[in-house]
Amino acid sequence: MSAQFDDDLEVVSEFTVVNEFAAVRIRKVRSRAGERLEIHSPRHDEHVRLDATVLESLARQSVPTLSVFIETND
Protein backbone atom coordinates (compact mmCIF):
# COMPACT_ATOMS: atom_id res chain seq x y z
CA MET A 1 0.00 0.00 0.00
CA SER A 2 1.38 3.39 -0.90
CA ALA A 3 -0.33 6.77 -0.91
CA GLN A 4 0.91 10.33 -1.34
CA PHE A 5 -0.25 13.12 0.99
CA ASP A 6 -0.10 16.92 0.87
CA ASP A 7 2.92 17.21 3.17
CA ASP A 8 5.08 14.99 0.93
CA LEU A 9 4.60 11.93 3.11
CA GLU A 10 4.44 8.54 1.46
CA VAL A 11 2.60 5.93 3.53
CA VAL A 12 4.51 2.67 3.16
CA SER A 13 2.26 0.55 5.38
CA GLU A 14 -0.28 0.94 8.16
CA PHE A 15 -2.29 -1.02 10.70
CA THR A 16 -4.42 -0.39 13.79
CA VAL A 17 -3.85 -1.68 17.32
CA VAL A 18 -7.00 -1.85 19.47
CA ASN A 19 -7.93 -3.05 22.94
CA GLU A 20 -10.73 -2.24 25.39
CA PHE A 21 -9.02 1.00 26.47
CA ALA A 22 -7.59 2.55 23.31
CA ALA A 23 -7.08 2.41 19.57
CA VAL A 24 -4.06 3.73 17.67
CA ARG A 25 -3.17 3.79 14.00
CA ILE A 26 0.45 2.92 13.21
CA ARG A 27 1.95 3.98 9.90
CA LYS A 28 5.41 3.69 8.41
CA VAL A 29 5.91 6.91 6.44
CA ARG A 30 8.65 8.24 4.18
CA SER A 31 9.49 11.88 3.65
CA ARG A 32 12.45 13.94 2.51
CA ALA A 33 13.80 13.61 6.08
CA GLY A 34 13.71 9.79 5.95
CA GLU A 35 11.52 7.04 7.34
CA ARG A 36 9.45 7.49 10.48
CA LEU A 37 6.95 5.49 12.49
CA GLU A 38 3.79 7.56 12.94
CA ILE A 39 1.50 6.80 15.87
CA HIS A 40 -1.93 8.43 15.73
CA SER A 41 -4.62 8.49 18.42
CA PRO A 42 -7.94 9.18 16.68
CA ARG A 43 -9.68 9.58 20.04
CA HIS A 44 -7.45 12.51 21.00
CA ASP A 45 -6.53 13.57 17.44
CA GLU A 46 -2.84 13.55 18.33
CA HIS A 47 0.08 12.00 16.50
CA VAL A 48 3.83 11.65 16.76
CA ARG A 49 6.45 10.65 14.19
CA LEU A 50 9.47 8.80 15.54
CA ASP A 51 12.76 8.10 13.74
CA ALA A 52 14.95 5.03 14.27
CA THR A 53 17.08 6.68 16.96
CA VAL A 54 14.05 7.57 19.10
CA LEU A 55 12.50 4.12 18.56
CA GLU A 56 15.72 2.42 19.63
CA SER A 57 15.82 4.55 22.77
CA LEU A 58 12.17 3.75 23.49
CA ALA A 59 12.80 0.02 23.09
CA ARG A 60 15.52 0.18 25.75
CA GLN A 61 13.11 1.44 28.43
CA SER A 62 11.65 -0.81 31.11
CA VAL A 63 7.92 -1.41 31.48
CA PRO A 64 7.83 0.51 34.80
CA THR A 65 9.47 3.52 33.13
CA LEU A 66 6.96 3.53 30.28
CA SER A 67 4.05 2.95 32.67
CA VAL A 68 4.68 6.35 34.25
CA PHE A 69 3.24 7.92 31.07
CA ILE A 70 -0.19 6.37 31.61
CA GLU A 71 -0.55 6.93 35.34
CA THR A 72 -3.36 9.25 36.39
CA ASN A 73 -3.92 11.18 39.61
CA ASP A 74 -7.71 10.87 39.62
LINJO-V359517 format. One record per residue. N is the residue number from 1. RES is the residue in one small letter. OMEGA is omega as a letter, one per 20 degrees, with the letter a starting at -180 (999 if undefined). Layout:
BEGIN
n={N | N}
res={RES | RES}
omega={OMEGA | OMEGA}
END
This chain:
BEGIN
n={1 | 2 | 3 | 4 | 5 | 6 | 7 | 8 | 9 | 10 | 11 | 12 | 13 | 14 | 15 | 16 | 17 | 18 | 19 | 20 | 21 | 22 | 23 | 24 | 25 | 26 | 27 | 28 | 29 | 30 | 31 | 32 | 33 | 34 | 35 | 36 | 37 | 38 | 39 | 40 | 41 | 42 | 43 | 44 | 45 | 46 | 47 | 48 | 49 | 50 | 51 | 52 | 53 | 54 | 55 | 56 | 57 | 58 | 59 | 60 | 61 | 62 | 63 | 64 | 65 | 66 | 67 | 68 | 69 | 70 | 71 | 72 | 73 | 74}
res={m | s | a | q | f | d | d | d | l | e | v | v | s | e | f | t | v | v | n | e | f | a | a | v | r | i | r | k | v | r | s | r | a | g | e | r | l | e | i | h | s | p | r | h | d | e | h | v | r | l | d | a | t | v | l | e | s | l | a | r | q | s | v | p | t | l | s | v | f | i | e | t | n | d}
omega={r | a | r | a | a | a | r | r | r | r | a | r | r | r | a | r | a | r | a | a | a | r | r | r | r | r | r | a | r | r | r | a | r | a | r | r | r | r | a | r | r | a | a | a | r | r | r | r | a | r | a | a | r | r | r | r | r | a | a | a | r | r | r | r | a | a | r | a | a | r | r | r | a | 999}
END
